[in-house]
């Protein structure tokens, strides 16, 4: 019972009701942007290329991950089936098909359907970019012929294999699934 002498500030009281039925739990990744630590969380993708998953949303078909590249040159040519948001955290990169260069602190939006060729320029020792990818990538040749693909499910499979191989176990990957 609240009386006229009760002066509680309701803005400082946590929400008192239950959360929605079947709501999924939060994902909290401590130190997610500490780029120079927790090397075991980085999943090998190719020579000189790793990713660190932050969210693997198999229910909605997207993933959020950090991509680390420690080599210069052409990384891949791919077409997006959904939108992509990119925040460059370290180094720089660009697409052969565009005239901009993504540098530390830059943001890029890539629309669904776009095909481009990712390049890390000479002299860049390391590029790290946070990508939020909806849908998947189809890797293509210069004429657009499909070569391979990548989506949240292939990312998850690679993460599970890696985490099991180094002793973190499948539970580490499972904790990132929604």
matplotlib code that plots the C-alpha trace (Angstrom):
import matplotlib.pyplot as plt

x = [0.0, 1.4, 0.8, 1.3, 4.5, 5.9, 8.1, 9.5, 10.7, 8.9, 11.5, 14.0, 12.0, 12.5, 9.7, 7.4, 5.4, 6.4, 8.0, 6.0, 5.4, 8.1, 10.2, 13.8, 16.5, 18.9, 22.4, 25.1, 28.6, 31.0, 34.0, 32.5, 34.6, 37.8, 39.5, 42.8, 41.6, 39.6, 41.2, 39.4, 36.1, 37.3, 36.3, 38.7, 36.9, 39.8, 43.5, 44.0, 40.2, 38.2, 34.7, 33.4, 29.7, 27.7, 24.2, 23.2, 19.4, 18.3, 14.7, 14.9, 17.7, 20.3, 23.6, 25.8, 29.5, 32.9, 35.0, 38.8, 41.1, 44.9, 45.9, 45.5, 43.9, 40.6, 38.6, 35.4, 32.9, 29.3, 25.7, 23.4, 19.9, 19.1, 20.4, 23.8, 24.9, 28.7, 30.7, 34.4, 36.3, 39.9, 41.7, 40.0, 38.3, 36.4, 34.5, 35.8, 32.3, 32.2, 34.3, 34.2, 36.6, 35.4, 37.8, 37.8, 34.5, 32.7, 29.3, 28.0, 24.5, 24.4, 21.0, 19.6, 20.5, 23.9, 26.9, 30.4, 34.0, 35.5, 39.1, 41.5, 44.1, 47.9, 49.4, 46.5, 47.7, 44.3, 40.7, 37.9, 34.3, 31.1, 28.6, 24.8, 23.8, 20.2, 19.8, 22.9, 25.7, 26.0, 29.7, 29.9, 32.4, 32.8, 29.8, 27.5, 27.7, 27.1, 30.2, 29.2, 27.0, 27.0, 24.2, 23.4, 23.3, 26.7, 28.1, 26.6, 28.0, 31.5, 31.2, 30.1, 33.0, 35.5, 34.3, 34.1, 37.6, 39.2, 37.3, 34.7, 32.0, 28.8, 27.2, 29.3, 27.8, 24.3, 24.5, 24.5, 21.6, 18.2]
y = [0.0, 3.4, 6.3, 10.0, 9.7, 6.9, 8.8, 5.9, 6.9, 4.4, 5.0, 3.2, 0.1, -2.9, -4.1, -6.1, -8.3, -11.6, -11.5, -12.8, -16.6, -18.5, -15.4, -16.4, -15.4, -12.6, -13.2, -11.3, -11.6, -10.0, -8.3, -8.9, -6.0, -6.9, -7.8, -8.9, -11.5, -14.8, -16.3, -19.6, -17.9, -17.1, -19.8, -20.5, -19.8, -19.8, -19.1, -15.9, -15.5, -16.1, -15.2, -14.8, -15.4, -13.2, -14.3, -17.2, -16.7, -20.0, -19.0, -15.7, -16.5, -14.0, -13.9, -11.3, -11.9, -10.3, -11.1, -11.0, -11.0, -11.1, -11.1, -8.6, -9.4, -10.5, -12.3, -13.3, -12.4, -12.9, -12.1, -11.2, -12.7, -10.2, -6.9, -6.6, -4.0, -3.6, -1.6, -1.5, -1.8, -2.2, -1.8, -1.2, -2.9, -2.2, -3.7, -3.7, -2.6, 0.6, 3.7, 3.9, 2.4, 1.2, 2.3, 2.1, 3.6, 3.4, 1.9, 0.3, -0.9, -3.5, -4.1, -7.5, -8.8, -6.9, -8.8, -7.5, -8.5, -8.0, -6.7, -6.1, -3.6, -4.2, -2.9, -3.7, -6.2, -6.9, -6.0, -6.6, -5.8, -6.5, -7.9, -8.3, -10.6, -11.5, -14.4, -15.8, -15.3, -17.1, -17.1, -16.5, -16.3, -13.0, -14.0, -14.7, -18.5, -20.0, -21.6, -22.0, -20.5, -19.4, -18.8, -19.0, -22.8, -23.2, -20.7, -22.7, -26.0, -24.5, -23.0, -26.3, -28.2, -25.6, -25.4, -29.1, -29.6, -27.1, -28.4, -25.6, -28.0, -27.7, -25.8, -22.8, -22.5, -23.4, -20.4, -18.1, -19.7, -18.0]
z = [0.0, -1.0, 1.4, 0.9, 2.8, 0.4, -2.0, -4.1, -7.5, -9.8, -12.6, -10.5, -9.9, -12.2, -14.4, -12.1, -14.5, -16.2, -19.6, -22.6, -22.7, -24.5, -24.9, -25.6, -23.1, -23.9, -25.3, -23.5, -24.8, -22.3, -24.0, -27.5, -28.9, -27.1, -30.4, -29.0, -26.5, -26.3, -29.4, -28.9, -29.7, -33.3, -35.8, -38.7, -42.0, -44.5, -44.6, -42.6, -42.0, -38.9, -37.6, -34.1, -33.8, -31.5, -32.4, -34.6, -35.2, -36.9, -36.1, -38.1, -40.6, -39.6, -37.8, -36.2, -36.2, -36.2, -39.3, -38.8, -41.9, -41.4, -45.1, -47.9, -51.2, -52.6, -49.9, -51.8, -54.5, -53.2, -53.7, -50.7, -50.4, -47.6, -46.1, -44.5, -41.9, -41.5, -38.9, -39.4, -36.1, -37.3, -40.6, -43.9, -46.8, -49.9, -52.8, -56.4, -57.5, -55.4, -55.0, -51.2, -48.6, -45.2, -42.5, -38.7, -37.4, -40.8, -41.4, -44.6, -45.6, -48.3, -49.9, -50.8, -54.2, -54.4, -55.7, -54.8, -54.4, -50.9, -50.9, -48.0, -49.4, -49.4, -46.2, -44.0, -41.3, -39.9, -40.7, -38.2, -39.1, -37.3, -39.8, -39.3, -42.1, -42.9, -45.3, -46.8, -49.3, -52.6, -53.7, -57.4, -60.2, -62.2, -64.4, -61.4, -61.6, -58.1, -56.5, -52.9, -50.2, -46.6, -44.1, -40.4, -40.7, -42.3, -39.7, -36.9, -38.3, -38.5, -35.0, -33.5, -35.2, -34.0, -30.4, -30.0, -31.5, -29.0, -26.0, -25.5, -26.7, -28.5, -25.6, -26.4, -29.9, -28.5, -26.2, -29.2, -31.0, -31.0]

ax = plt.figure().add_subplot(projection="3d")
ax.plot(x, y, z, "-o")
ax.set_aspect("equal")
plt.show()
